Amino acid sequence: MTNHTPPRDLRPAALQVNPHVSALPTYNAGMSLDKARAISGHEELARLASNENPDGCSPAVRAALASAAFDPSRYADPACTALREALAARLGVEPGVIVAGNGSEEMIAAISRGVLTPEAQVVTVVPSFGLHEIEPLAAGASVLKVPMTGEAGFDLAALEAAIAAGPRVVFLSSPWNPVGPALDQNALDRLIAAVRPGTLFVLDEAYFEFADAGLPDGIEVLRNSGINWIVLRTFSKAYGLAGLRVGYAVCSDTEIARVVGAAKTPFNVNCAAQIAATAALADEAWMKASVAGTRAERLRVEAAFAEMGLRAASSQTNFLFFDCGRDSSEMATSLLMAGIIVKPWREPGYTSWLRATIGKPAENDRLIAALRALTVAA
């Protein structure tokens, strides 16, 4: 008897995926150390791409992680109680308005997940911190990006107009990653005044500790503004805990904090990160000394760039964003071959700009010398 059963197709059926996620741009996380070593042939590299603290972290952090308080066999406190209480005391807010995250990056994702719906609009700036665009797009929102001015600063008039149109969320970093400037009091007041009911104003202050004295503290300015707001901060930069991933959101009220908290995973901040962040927060003197050294070095490197004719944006951070006058990827490759890792910017319109972290004095000297040689050769 002849079997007329058609052969079975063993190929898997096409999987339906979330179109908002499948179309996302790739986050520019930079080059790994192992890859940089393999390409450059240098074992010792100046790692000036990721805005890490060249001083490391406070000795108090290492002592806390070596103590009996750190038990990797036990789950961490899902509420991050000790850390949130320490932050609340430092910031003058209630613990209930603070949400701790696996880096402030997780808080951007939680805000997008908790607040945005498909077809909602988000306003941010360009050049941008990639996740201010990527996470809203993943939620199905559209993103309007306001370009920086020709002087590499905030276009306040354009931002005011975009905010006044009533987007669901505004993501704005000050000091501004990757550019560097910070909003002064008048500028921040102007943008807050443009916010309409129904808009959540998110001020990302990841580099807050590096800003000049006298520049506004977003929490202090926003707490009596009468708008819905969140301020994001992190332990990755000034406190030197980039590898442990811990940041936080301070919200205008407990309901916003509840929604953001509901949009994260339960045990999102591991026990090592909670212990380290609490210890780092208690050693403010170490952090301030580290920041002061970085700020002094930034001014020195900025002056050297000016002598070479390299145009750098004004910076209130631990990095410089500068126009190298040619394709930034090519320049970054040339610097890598000299043993220096920097980050080339690839957003359209800004592909001649590089971001260089302020490192240790010897690393900064190495960067200056390499740029000087490459600039003369050009």
N, C-alpha and C positions, 0 to 999 in steps of 0.2 A: 504494500500500500504506500503510495507516494505521499510524503508529508509536505503540504503546501504552506506550512506556517512560515511567515517571513522571518528572516534572521533578526534576532534581537539587537537593537541599537544600544551598545554598551557605553556610549558616550554620555557623560553627565549632562543633564539639562542645564541650560543657561540659568545662572542664579540671578534673581532680581535683587538689586542692591539699591540703597538710598541714593538717588541721583544727586542730592545736594552734597553728599560726602564724596561720591566717586569723582565729582568735578572739581574738588578742592585743589587750590594751588599747593605746592609743597612748601612746608616751612623750612626756611633757611637756617638750619641748626649749626652750620659751620663744619669744618673738617675735624675728624678725630685725630688724636695725637699719633696713633699708630700709622694712620694713612699719611699724615704729614711727614713722619719720619721716613716712611718708605719712599715717598716721592722726592723729598729733598735730599736724602742721604745724611741729614744732620741728626745726631742723637740728642743734642741739647738745643731746644727750640725756645724762642721767645713767644709765649702763648698770649697773643694780644688780639684775640678775636671774639671772646665770649664775655667780656666785662667782669671777669672774676677778680677777687681781691688778691693782689700779689702777696699780701702779708699773711694769707691763710685765715685762720680764725683765732679767737681768744684762747689762751691756755686754759681758761676756765671751762671751755667747751670740751676740750680733750680730757680734762679731769673728770667732768661729769659723765662722759661716755665710758670712762674707765672704772666708774664706781658701780656699786651694787644696784644703783637705780636703773641701770640699763640691763634688762633681761630680755634677750631676743626670742625667748621661748614663749613669751606672753603677748597677748594682743595689747595694742596701745589703747589708751582711753579714746573712744570714738568722739567724745565731746571736746577733747583737748582742754580740759578744765583748767589745769595749772597754767598753761600757756595763755589762755584767754583771760584768766584773772590777772596775770602779770601784765599783759598788754592793756587791759582795762584800767589798771592802776596807773600805768605810765601815760596813757592817752587821755585820761579823764572822761571815759565813757563807761557804759554798763557792759558787762560781759555778754549780755544777751544780744548785742548788736554786732558782735564780732564772730566771723566764720573763719576758721583756719583751713588752709588748703595745702595740697601737695605742690608747693610753689604758688605764687599768685597767678600763674598760668592756669591752674585748675579752677581758680575763682572766675577767670574770664570765661572758661567753658561752662561753669555752673550758672553764671549770669545769663549766658546765651541760651542755655537749655531751659532755665527757669522763667525767663522773661520774654524771649523772642518766639514768634510763631511764623510760619511761612507767609511771605509777602510783607512782613514788617520791615521797616527801614532802620539802618544804623548809620550814624555819621562818625567818621574818624578822619585822620589826616594821612597824607602821603608826602615823604616816605613814612612808612608805618611799622609798628611792631606787628609782625605777621599775624599773631593770633587775634589781634583786634579786628582783623578781616576774616581769618579762617574760621573761627568759632561761630560768628554770626552766619556765615555762608553755610556752615554745616547744619544750622537750624532752619535753613531755607529763607533767611532774610536777605535783603539786598543791602549793599554797602556803598555809601557815598563817601568818597575820599577827597578831602580838601587839600590841594597842593600847598607846599610851603612857598613862601615868597621868594623873590629873586635874591633877597638878602639872607636866605636860609633861616627864616623865622616863621612864626605863626601868622597866617593871614586872618586877622581878627574879624574883618568885615565879612569875609566869605564864610567864616565859621559861624558868626552871629546869624547870618541869613539861613544857613543850613540848619542850625539848631532851632531857630524860630519857626521853621517849617513843620516842627513837631515829630521828629523821628521817635521810635520807641526807645532807643538807647543811643547815647553818645559815649564813645570810648576815646578818651583823650589822655595822653601821657604828658606829665609835667613834673620834673624835667623830661624832655622829649627824647625817647629812644626811637630811631637811631640818630637824631639830629643834634640834640644837646641843650637847646635853650629851655628856660622855664618861664611860665606865665608870671608876670608881676601882679600885684594886688589889683591894679586898675583893669588889667586884661582879664583876670579871673572873674572879677565883678561883672564885667561886660558880658562874658559868656554865660554866667549864672543868670543874669537878668534876661537873657534870650530864651531860657528854658521854659517850655510850656507845660501845663498839666498833662500827665500821661507819658512824659519823657523821663527816663532814668539817666542821670548824669553820672558817668563812671570816670573818676579821676585816678589814673594809674600813676602812683608816686613811687615806683620801684627804686628811683634814684634820689629820693627825698633827702637823705642824709648828706648828700654831696652838695646841695644847693647853698648859695650864699645866705648868710644871716640877713634877715629882713624880707626875704622872699616868703610868700604866704604858705602857711601850713593848711593844706586842703581840708583837714578835719575841722580845724578851728573856724575857717571861713564858711564851710558848708553847714555846720551844725545848726545855725540859725537862719539859713537861707530860705526855708519854706518850700524847697523842692525835694523830690526824691533823688537820693544820691548814694553812691558807694565810693569809698577811697580804698585803693589797693596798695599794699606795701609788701615787702619781701625781706627775708633774711639772706638772700643769695648774694647780694652785692656788698654793702658796707659791712655786714657782719661775717662775710666769708663762708656761708653755708651752702654754696651753690650745689654741691654734691648731695646734700641731704634733702633738698626740695621742701622748703616750708615758707609759706607766705600767708597773707590774711586779707580779709575784706572787712572794713568798718562800714556799717550800713546806717542809713538815716533813721531806721526804726526796726523793731523786732520782727515785723511781718516780712519785710524785704529780706532780713537775715534768715528767717525761717524758710523762705522760698529758695534762696541760694543754698542753704544747708541741705534742703531736700533734694537738690539737683546734683549733689556730690555722692561719692560712695561712702559707706559707713566708717570704715577704718582707713580713711584717706591719708592721714598724717602718721607715719610710722613712729614707733616709740623712740628711736634714736633721734629723729628730727625734733620731736617734742622736747626731749631732754636738752638737746643742744641749743634750740632756740631760746628756751627759758634761761639757760646759763648765759648765752650770748647777750640777752637783753639785760641781765643783771650786771654785766661788765661793760657799761656804757663808756667808761674811760678808755678802754682798749679800742673800741670802735671809733671814738672821736679822734684819737691819736692816729689811727690808720687812715681815716678820711682826710685829716689835715696833711699827712704826707702825700697822699694821692693828689690832692688839690694843688699842692706846691709843684709836684712833678708835672701836672697837666699844664700849668702856666708856663713852665720851662719848655715843654715840648711844643706848645702852641707858639711860643716865640721863635723857636727853631724853624717851625713850619713857615712862619711869616717871612723869615730871612730867606727861605728857599723859594718864596713866591707861591707857596701852596695855600689855597684858600680854605680855611677851616671855619665851620659854623661856630657861633658862640656856644660855650658848653658850661652847664652846671652839673656835670656828671663825672664819671670816671673813664670817659672815652672822648675821642675827637672824631668828628665826621668831616671829611675833607675831600675836596675835588682834586683828584690827582692829574687831571688834564688829559687822560687817555682812558681806554677801556679798563675798568677797575679789576676785572677778572685777570687780565694780562698783567697788570701791576701786582695783584695779589700773588700770582704765580712767580713773578720775579722776586718778590720779597720772600716767598716760601723757599726758593732756592738759596736765599741768603740766611735761611734758618729762622724766619719770622712769620708767624701766622696772623693774618688780619682778615677782616670780613669784607669782601667786595659787595656792593649793593647792586641788585639786579632789577629793581622795579623800573619800569619804563620811565625815561626822563631823568634818571639818576644813576645811570650805568657808568659814570666816570667818578662816582663817589665811593670812598672807602671808609670803614669805621675801624679805628685802632684803639684798643684798650690801653689805658695808662698802666704800665707795669712797674717793675722795680727799676731804679735808676739805670742799672747796667742794660736792662732790656730796652729801655727808652733810648739810651745812647745807641744801641744797635740799630733800632728802627731809624733814628735820625741819620746815622751814617749811611745806611742802605738807601734811604730815600734820596739823600744828597747825591750819592753815586749814580742812581738811576735817573735823577733829574738832570744832572750834568750830561750823562750819556745821551739823553733825549735831545 
